[in-house]
Amino acid sequence: MAQSTGAEPQENTDWVSRFADDVIAESERRAPGKPVVVASGLSPSGPIHLGNLREVMTPHLVADEIRRRGYEVRHVLSWDDYDRYRKVPAGVAGTDESWAEHIGKPLTSVPAPAGSAYANWAEHFKAAMTDALDQLGVEYDGISQTEQYTSGVYREQVLFAMKHRGDIDAVLAQYRTKPKTQKKSQKPVDAAELEAAEGSGAAAEDDGSGSGAEYFPYKPYCAACERDLTTVTSYDDETTQLSYVCQCGHTDTVRLSEYDRGKLVWKVDWPMRWAYEGVIFEPSGVDHSSPGSSFQVGGQIVGIFGGKQPIGPMYAFVGISGMAKMSSSKGGVPTPADALQIMEPQLLRWLYARRKPNQSFKIAFDQEIQRLYDEWDKLEAKVADSTVLPADQSAWSRAVRTAGRELPRTPRPLPYRTLASVADITAGHEDQALRILSDLDPANPLASLDEARPRLDRAESWINTQVPADQRTVVRDEPDTELLGTLDDQARDSLRLLLEGLDEHWSLDGLTHLVYGVPKVQAGFSADATAKELPPEIKVAQRTFFALLYRLLVSRDTGPRLPTLLLAVGADRVRKLLGA
């Protein structure tokens, strides 16, 4: 292990720093002078969702902090691609019932979904996650469990487990009759969130019991049907001769010292890997952490392999705001790739960095994403003027850069809600978008839309994929003469005041001042009067005025922020639609 370079923070202000302290100290006790090892595990049994991302982001953030302090770190990411294919994910394989024929095979032996460019099921779903992790700046050492088992890397560990099957069985027997308890605070609220909380496909909680008269912690994949519907009927420790029978009718006898088409059952496999890799830190989801579950039992079994259980927290549920729409359209919960279509990597990293692992949070796919971006921009402003709190500074720093690199940034990070409004109104017309965005700040106009990218692209993607068609903004082509003809004197006067001020106030700030100021002036106050100086009725008058403008411009009672909408429509068209 490398020595510290003196880059440690002066005080531990956030959860990441505190865990880094603990992990460094534990690594020095267990493996002095060696790299610090942290671990994650993901099963590519289907789309790897945002709940699973916490399995990677928690150790990544801790590993990255340790790297910043000058230590050598290895983040092991085990792809559990040798797990059995347990079920056909909703919305992935369609209604083709033939996919059920593959249940029980290793994920790497199942064909990829139709139209995929990848060799098998596991590689197809690994690819999207691999790309997302690269965008997020996650550095890791990926390990295919298919390659580990089929190449014989774990052969000695498998033989050792079979030789000590009695010791393993004795540990497991302590828990088999104990009821599992559910943590009410982590209970998902609907079927889609239940899928999000399910965790790795490896979490089948299989301990190998119930498959035969004698306990065996190893399950071969059948040489005939490739499935794990097998029962070991005998095993000889001296010769390593193993016999099994499969539900398909096939029977076989092999030498386990030479046979590499099978794996240890999950509750034995996981602690074996802890010992093999020397893992110091690995978090676990709520599905692994109940009494008698894999993490707790593994803490005892790992000792049989001569290792120690990693330290690490239980991480809480990650919810989705606006998930119902995505679930109905895709048949599953959103993935990191889905999130990165509508938000920049920095924002997604920040959501995981700012909350302790045992705190649940939601990732927004609905209108809430605009508020999250506003919050993020306020944080960036506080960082820039040095008014940020230490813990918030740490979370921001972990979001925008890793120990190795800074994530690409949007040169001109205009407000996300503004960009979304512009994308909504312009419907992909770049020349019009550039005109509107340049008018936001006439003294410092955009020279190119590239200055607003990639945030602009993310906002446009959000509008196109997450906002229902009936909520999109469509500007009227012709004035609403019927409505204009029914206006009373006060309403007509409010439109006159707005139109008279357009040219003088044609910028985002100017139009904001103008639209809020018109009702103030009509009531006899200065347009600059603050809320404290105004009676409550002014707010009512402002809402009435705003609703009138929306009706005349987009035939609805609400819409994008009026200053942005006015800029998008253009002064000449505004005058036409408002009856000038």
N, C-alpha and C positions, 0 to 999 in steps of 0.2 A: 504494500500500500504506500502510495506517495505521501510525503509529509505535507502538512498544511503550508500554503504559501502566504498565510497571513491575511487571506481575503475573507475571513469569517466576519459576519455582521457583528457590530459592537453589542447588540442585544437581540435576543430572540423575540421577534415581535409577532410571529405568525405560527400556525400549526406546522408548516413545512419545516421551518427552522428547528422547531422543537423535536420533530421526528428525526431530522438529520442528526441532531446531537445524540439521540438515543442509538441510532443505527451505527454511527461512527464508533461510539463507545462499545457497543455490542460486537461489532466486527473486530475491534482491537482485542477483545477478550477471546473470541472464538478463533479468529484467523489473523493474527498480527502479521503485518507486512504484506498481506494479500489484498487484491481488489475487493471492494465492497460489492456484495451480490444482492440485488433486489430482483423480485420476480413478479410476473403476471402470467395469466393463462386465459386463452380465448378459444372457444370452440366454433369453428366455421361451419356449424350445422345449418345455418341460414343467415339472413342479414344480421350483422353484428351491430347491435343497437347502442343508443347513447347511454343506457344503463351499464352495458358492458364496458364502455369507454372509461368509466371510473376505475375499473380494474387495472387499466393501464396508466391513466393520468395520475393516480395517487402515488404509485412508486416512481413514476417518471419525475414528478415535481420534487420528490425527496432526493432521488438520484441526481437530479440537476443541481439542487442546492449543494449536495456533497461535492459534485464536480467543481462548482464555483469556488469551493474552499480548497481546491487543489488536490483532491484525492482521486484515485482511479476507481471507477465504478463500472460494474457490468449489470445492465438491465436485461435479464433473461425474459423473453416473451415466448412462452410455450404455445405453439399452435396445436390444440388438441384435435388434430386431424385424423388420429387413429381411433377416435371414439366411434361408437356405433351410430349409424343413421337411425335416429329414434322416431322421427315423425316427419311427415311432409309439411313444411311451413305453409301457412295460409297465404295465398296470393303469389306463390313462387312457382309452383309446378302446375298451376291451373287445375283443371278438373280431371286430368289424366290419371286414372286409377293405377296405371302400371308403375308409378313411382313407389307405391307401397311394396312392390316386390323387392325393393332394395333395402327395406328396413332390416337392421341387424348387420349390414355390411359396414366396413370402415368408410368414413366419409371420403377418403381418397379413392375408394373403389366404386363410388356412385357417379354416374355420368353427370356432367354439368347441366344446368337448366338449358332448355332449348335456345339456340342462338348464341350461346356463350362462346367466347374465344378461348376458354380455359380447358385444361385437360380433364378436370373432374369437379365434383361438387365443392370440395374443400377449397381448391385453388380459386374457384369462381368467387366465393365469398371472402376469402382472404384478400383478394386483389383490391376490393373497394376499401377495406380497412387499412391496408398497407398504404394506399394513396392518401387516405385521410391522415394517418399518423405522420406521413412525410410533410403534409401541409401544416400540421400542428407542431412540427419541430421535435417530434419524439424520437430519441435515439435509443435503439434497442438491439439486442442480439436475438434474432428470430430462430426458433428451433422447431422443426417439424417432428412431432412425435411418431408419425409414420416412418420417417427416416431413422429415427433413433431405435425404434423397435425392429424394423425389418432389416436393418444393417447389423444388428447384433450388439449395438452399443450398450444396451441394458441387459445383455445375456447373463452376466454374473449376478446382477441384482435380481433377475427373475429366478435363477437357480437358488439364490440365497433365500428369497421369499418362500419358495416351495419347501426348502429344507426346514425353515422356521415357521411353517404354516400353523403348527400347534400354538406357538407363542402369539402369532397374529390373531388366530381364532379366539384365544383367551381374552385378548384385549377387546375384540369386537363383541364378544359374548356379554361383556359388562353393559353394553348399551342396547342390545337388540330388543329387550323387553321394556325399555324406558320410553314413555311417551314423549313425543316431541312437542314443544310449546311454540306458539306463534307470538311474535312480538306485535302487539296491537298497533303500536305507533308506526310500524312499517307496512301495515296491511294495504295492499293496492285497492283502488276504489272501483275498478271495472275490469272487464276481461282483457282489454288491450294493455292496461297497466300491469295486469298479472303476468302477461308475456314479458313486459319490460323488466319485471322483478325476478324473472326466472333465473337469470344468470347464465353461466357457461353451460353448454350442453354436457360437459363432463360431470355436472352436479347431479347425476342420476342417483347419487348416494348408494351406489352398488358396493357391497362388501363381499360378494361372492357366496354368501350363505344360501342355503335352500336349493342348491343345484345338484346335490348328491348326498350319499350317506356320509362321506368324509369331506372335510372342508379343504378347498384348494383356492388360493388367492389369485389364480391365473385362469384366464379363459381363452382358449384357442379360437381363431376364426376357422370355420370349416373349409377343408381343402376342396370340397365339391361345390357347395353353394355360396361360399365366401362369407356367410353370416355367423353371428356369434350365438346361435341357438344350440350351443353345445354344452355337454356335461362331461367333465373329466371323471372317468370311472376308475382309474388307477394311476399310480405314479411310483416309480422306484428311485429312491434318493441316490443309490450307487450308480445305476446305469443311466439315470435321467429319462428312462423310458416312460412315456405318458400315453395313455389310451383315452379316447373320447368317443362319444356318440353324439350325433347331431339330430335334431328334429326332422331334418330332411331325409333321414334314414341312413346317412353315411356314417361309417365307423372307421377309425384310423388309429394307428399306433406310431408314434414318432419319438425321436430322441430330442428332448427339450434343449440339450446342449448344442443342438444343430438347427432347431426349428425356430423360425422367426415370424410366424404368422399368428400372433396372438398378443395379449397384453395383460398386465396386472389389472385387477379390478380397481375401480376408482379410489376407494378408501385406502388402498395400499399403494397404488400408483403415485398419488400426490405426495405422501410423506417420503416415498423412495426418492422422488426427484429432489425434495428438499435436501436430503442427505447427499445425493449425487452431485448437485450443483453447489452445495454449501450456501444455501439461501439464508440471508440475514433478515430480510424484510419482505413481507408479502401481505397485502391486505386481503380481506375476504368479505364477500357479500353476505347479506342476511341469510341467503339460502344455504350457506356453508356453516353458519355460526350458531345454529340452535343446538341445544343439548343432544349429544349423540350423533351429531352430524360430522361431515368429513374433516373439518378443520380441528374440531375438538378431539375426535378419535385419532386423527393423524398426529396430534401432539404426543400421543403415547407410542404409536407405531413407528414414528421416525426414530425413536431410541433403539428399536430392534435393528435398524439399519446403521446404527452408530452415529446418527445425526441429532440435531436439535430443531425444535419447531421454530420457524421464523417469528420475529416480533412483527406486529402490524395490527392496525385497527379493523374493526368491522365497518364497512362503508354502507351508507344509507341509500335509499331509493332515489333515483333520478326521474322526476316526472316530466311530462310534456304539457305545455300550455298550447291548446289548439290541436291536440293529437287526434281527436275524433275524426276530423276530416281526412287526415292522412291514413288512419287505420282503415277507414271505409274504402279508400281508393287503392291502397297498396296491400291491404291484408296483413299489415304488421305495424310495428312501431318504428319511428324514425331512426335513422342511422347517422353516424358522424358525417358521412358523405352528404346526406340530406341537409344537415345543419350547416355544413360549409357551403352549400349552394346559396344560403340566404344570410350568412354572417361571416365576417372575417375570422381567421384563425385566432387572432388576439382575443376577440370577445369570447369565443368558445373556451379557450384556455382559462380566461379570467373567471368564468362561471365555475370551473372546477377548482381553481386556486383559492378563491375567496371564501369558500365554505369548508369547514372541517369535514373530514370524511364521514363522521357520524351525523352530519346535518344533511337532511334531504333538501333538494331544490328542484326548480322546474326550468326547463329550456323552452323558450317561447317560439312557437311557429305562428302565432296569431298577432294581433295588434300590440301585444305586450312587448314584442321585439323592439318597437319604436321607443318605449320607455327605457328598456335596457340599454339601448344605444345612447339615449340622452344621459343616462347615469354614467355610462362609460366615458362620454365626452366631458362631463363635469369632472370626473376623476382625472382625466388627462390635463384639464385646465388647472386643477389643483397641483398636480405634479409639476406643471410648467412654472407655476408661481410659488412653489415651495410651501404651500399651505396644507399639503396632504398629511394625513395621519400615518404613523410608521407602518401599521399593519396593512393599510390600503396601498401604501407605497410598495410594500413587498409583493402584494398580489398583482399590482400593475406591472412591476418589474418581471415577475414570472410569466406574465401574459405576453409581453411584447418581445421577450428574448429568452434564449436558453444560454447555457454556459458556452455553447459553441457558436451561436449565431443570433442575429436579430431577425425576426420575421419580417417579410416584406410589408411595407406600410402604404396606405393611401396618402399621396402627397398633400392633397387638399381634402381633409376629412369633413366634408359638409354634413349637416345633420341628416341622419338616416331617414327620418320622417319626411324631410324635404325632398330627398332623392327619390323616396318611394312615391311621393305625390307627383313629382315630375315624370317618373317612369309610368305612372298610372295615366297621366293626362296625355303624354306624348305618344304612348303606345309604340315605342321603338324608333321614333323618328329622331335621329341623332342631331340633326341640324337644329331642330326645334328645342331639343333638350339643352344643347349648348347655349342657345339664345337665352333661355330661361335662367339657367345656372349662372350665366355671365351677368344677368341683371340683378342677381342676389346682392352683389357688391360691385356696383359700377366703377368704383375707384380702383378695384383690383379684380378685373374680370378673368374668368378662366380662358386660357389660350387653347385648351384642348380638353376633351372629356377624359383623356387619360389621367389628368390631374386628379379627377374624382374617382378613379378606379383603384382597387377593385371594389370599393364600397358601393359605387353606383351599380355595378353588375350584380352585387348581392341584393340590393334593394329592388332592382328590376326583376330578379329571379323570384323574390318574395311576392311581388305583385302578381307575377304571371303564374305562380304555382300554388300560392296559399290564400289569395283573396278571391272569393267566389265572384263569378261574372256579374251577379246582380248587385255587387258592392263596388264594381269598378266605376270610374268617373267618365261620363260622356258629356262633353260640353255641347250645349244647344247650337244648332246651325242658324236658327232664326229667333228673333225676340218673341217672348211670350206676350203677345199683344192683349190677350184676354186678361191676364194677370195685371199687366201694366195699366189697363183701362179701369181696374177696380181700386187702384191705390188712392188712399186719402192724401190730404195735403202734407201731413207730416212724413209719410213714406216717400212721397215725391221729393220733398225737401231733402231727405237724407240721401237720396240718390244724386241730387244736384250737388250737394256738398262733396260727395265722394268723387264725382266726375270732375269737379273743378280742381280737386287736389291731386289728380292722377299724375300729371306731368311733373309737378314739383316733388312728389313723393315716390317716384318710380324706382324703388329698390325694396329689398325684403324688409329692412328696418323701417323705411319710410312708409310703406304700405301698411305695415303693422300699426304704426303710429296713427295713420289715417283712418283705418277701419275701426279702431277702438275709439278714436277721437270724435268721429261724427256724432254719435249719440250724446257725448259730453257737451259738444258745442250746441246741439239742438236744445239741451236742457239748461243752457246759459252758463256753462262752465268752460274753463280753458281746456283745450285738447291735451295740455300737459298735466292736468290735474291728476293726482295720485288717488288710489283707491280709498285711502284714509280721508281724503277731502271730499269724497262723493257719497251721496245717499245710496242705499241699497237698490233703489229703483233703476239706477243707471245700468246695473248688470242685467236687469230684465230687458231694458231698452236695447242693450248691445246684442243680447241673444235674439231678440225680435228682428233687429237689423240684419244680423248674420243670416238668419233663416230666409229672409227676403232675398238676399244676394244669392244664396244657394239655389233657391227656387228659380230665379231669373237666369242663372248661369248654367246649372246642371239639372234642373227639374227635380231636385231632392231637397230635403230639409237640412241635410248635413253633407259633408264632403271633406276634401283636403283642406288644410289650413288656408284661410282666405287670402292672405298675402301671396302665398305660393300659387294658389289658383289664379289670382289676378295676373301675376307675372306670366303664367303659362298661357292664359287666354290671349294676352296681348292687349295693349291700350285701345287700339282701334276696335277690336272685336268686343271688348268690354263696353265701350261707348254704345256700340250697336245693340248689344243685348240688354243694356240698361235703359234703352229708349232715348238716347241722346239724339 
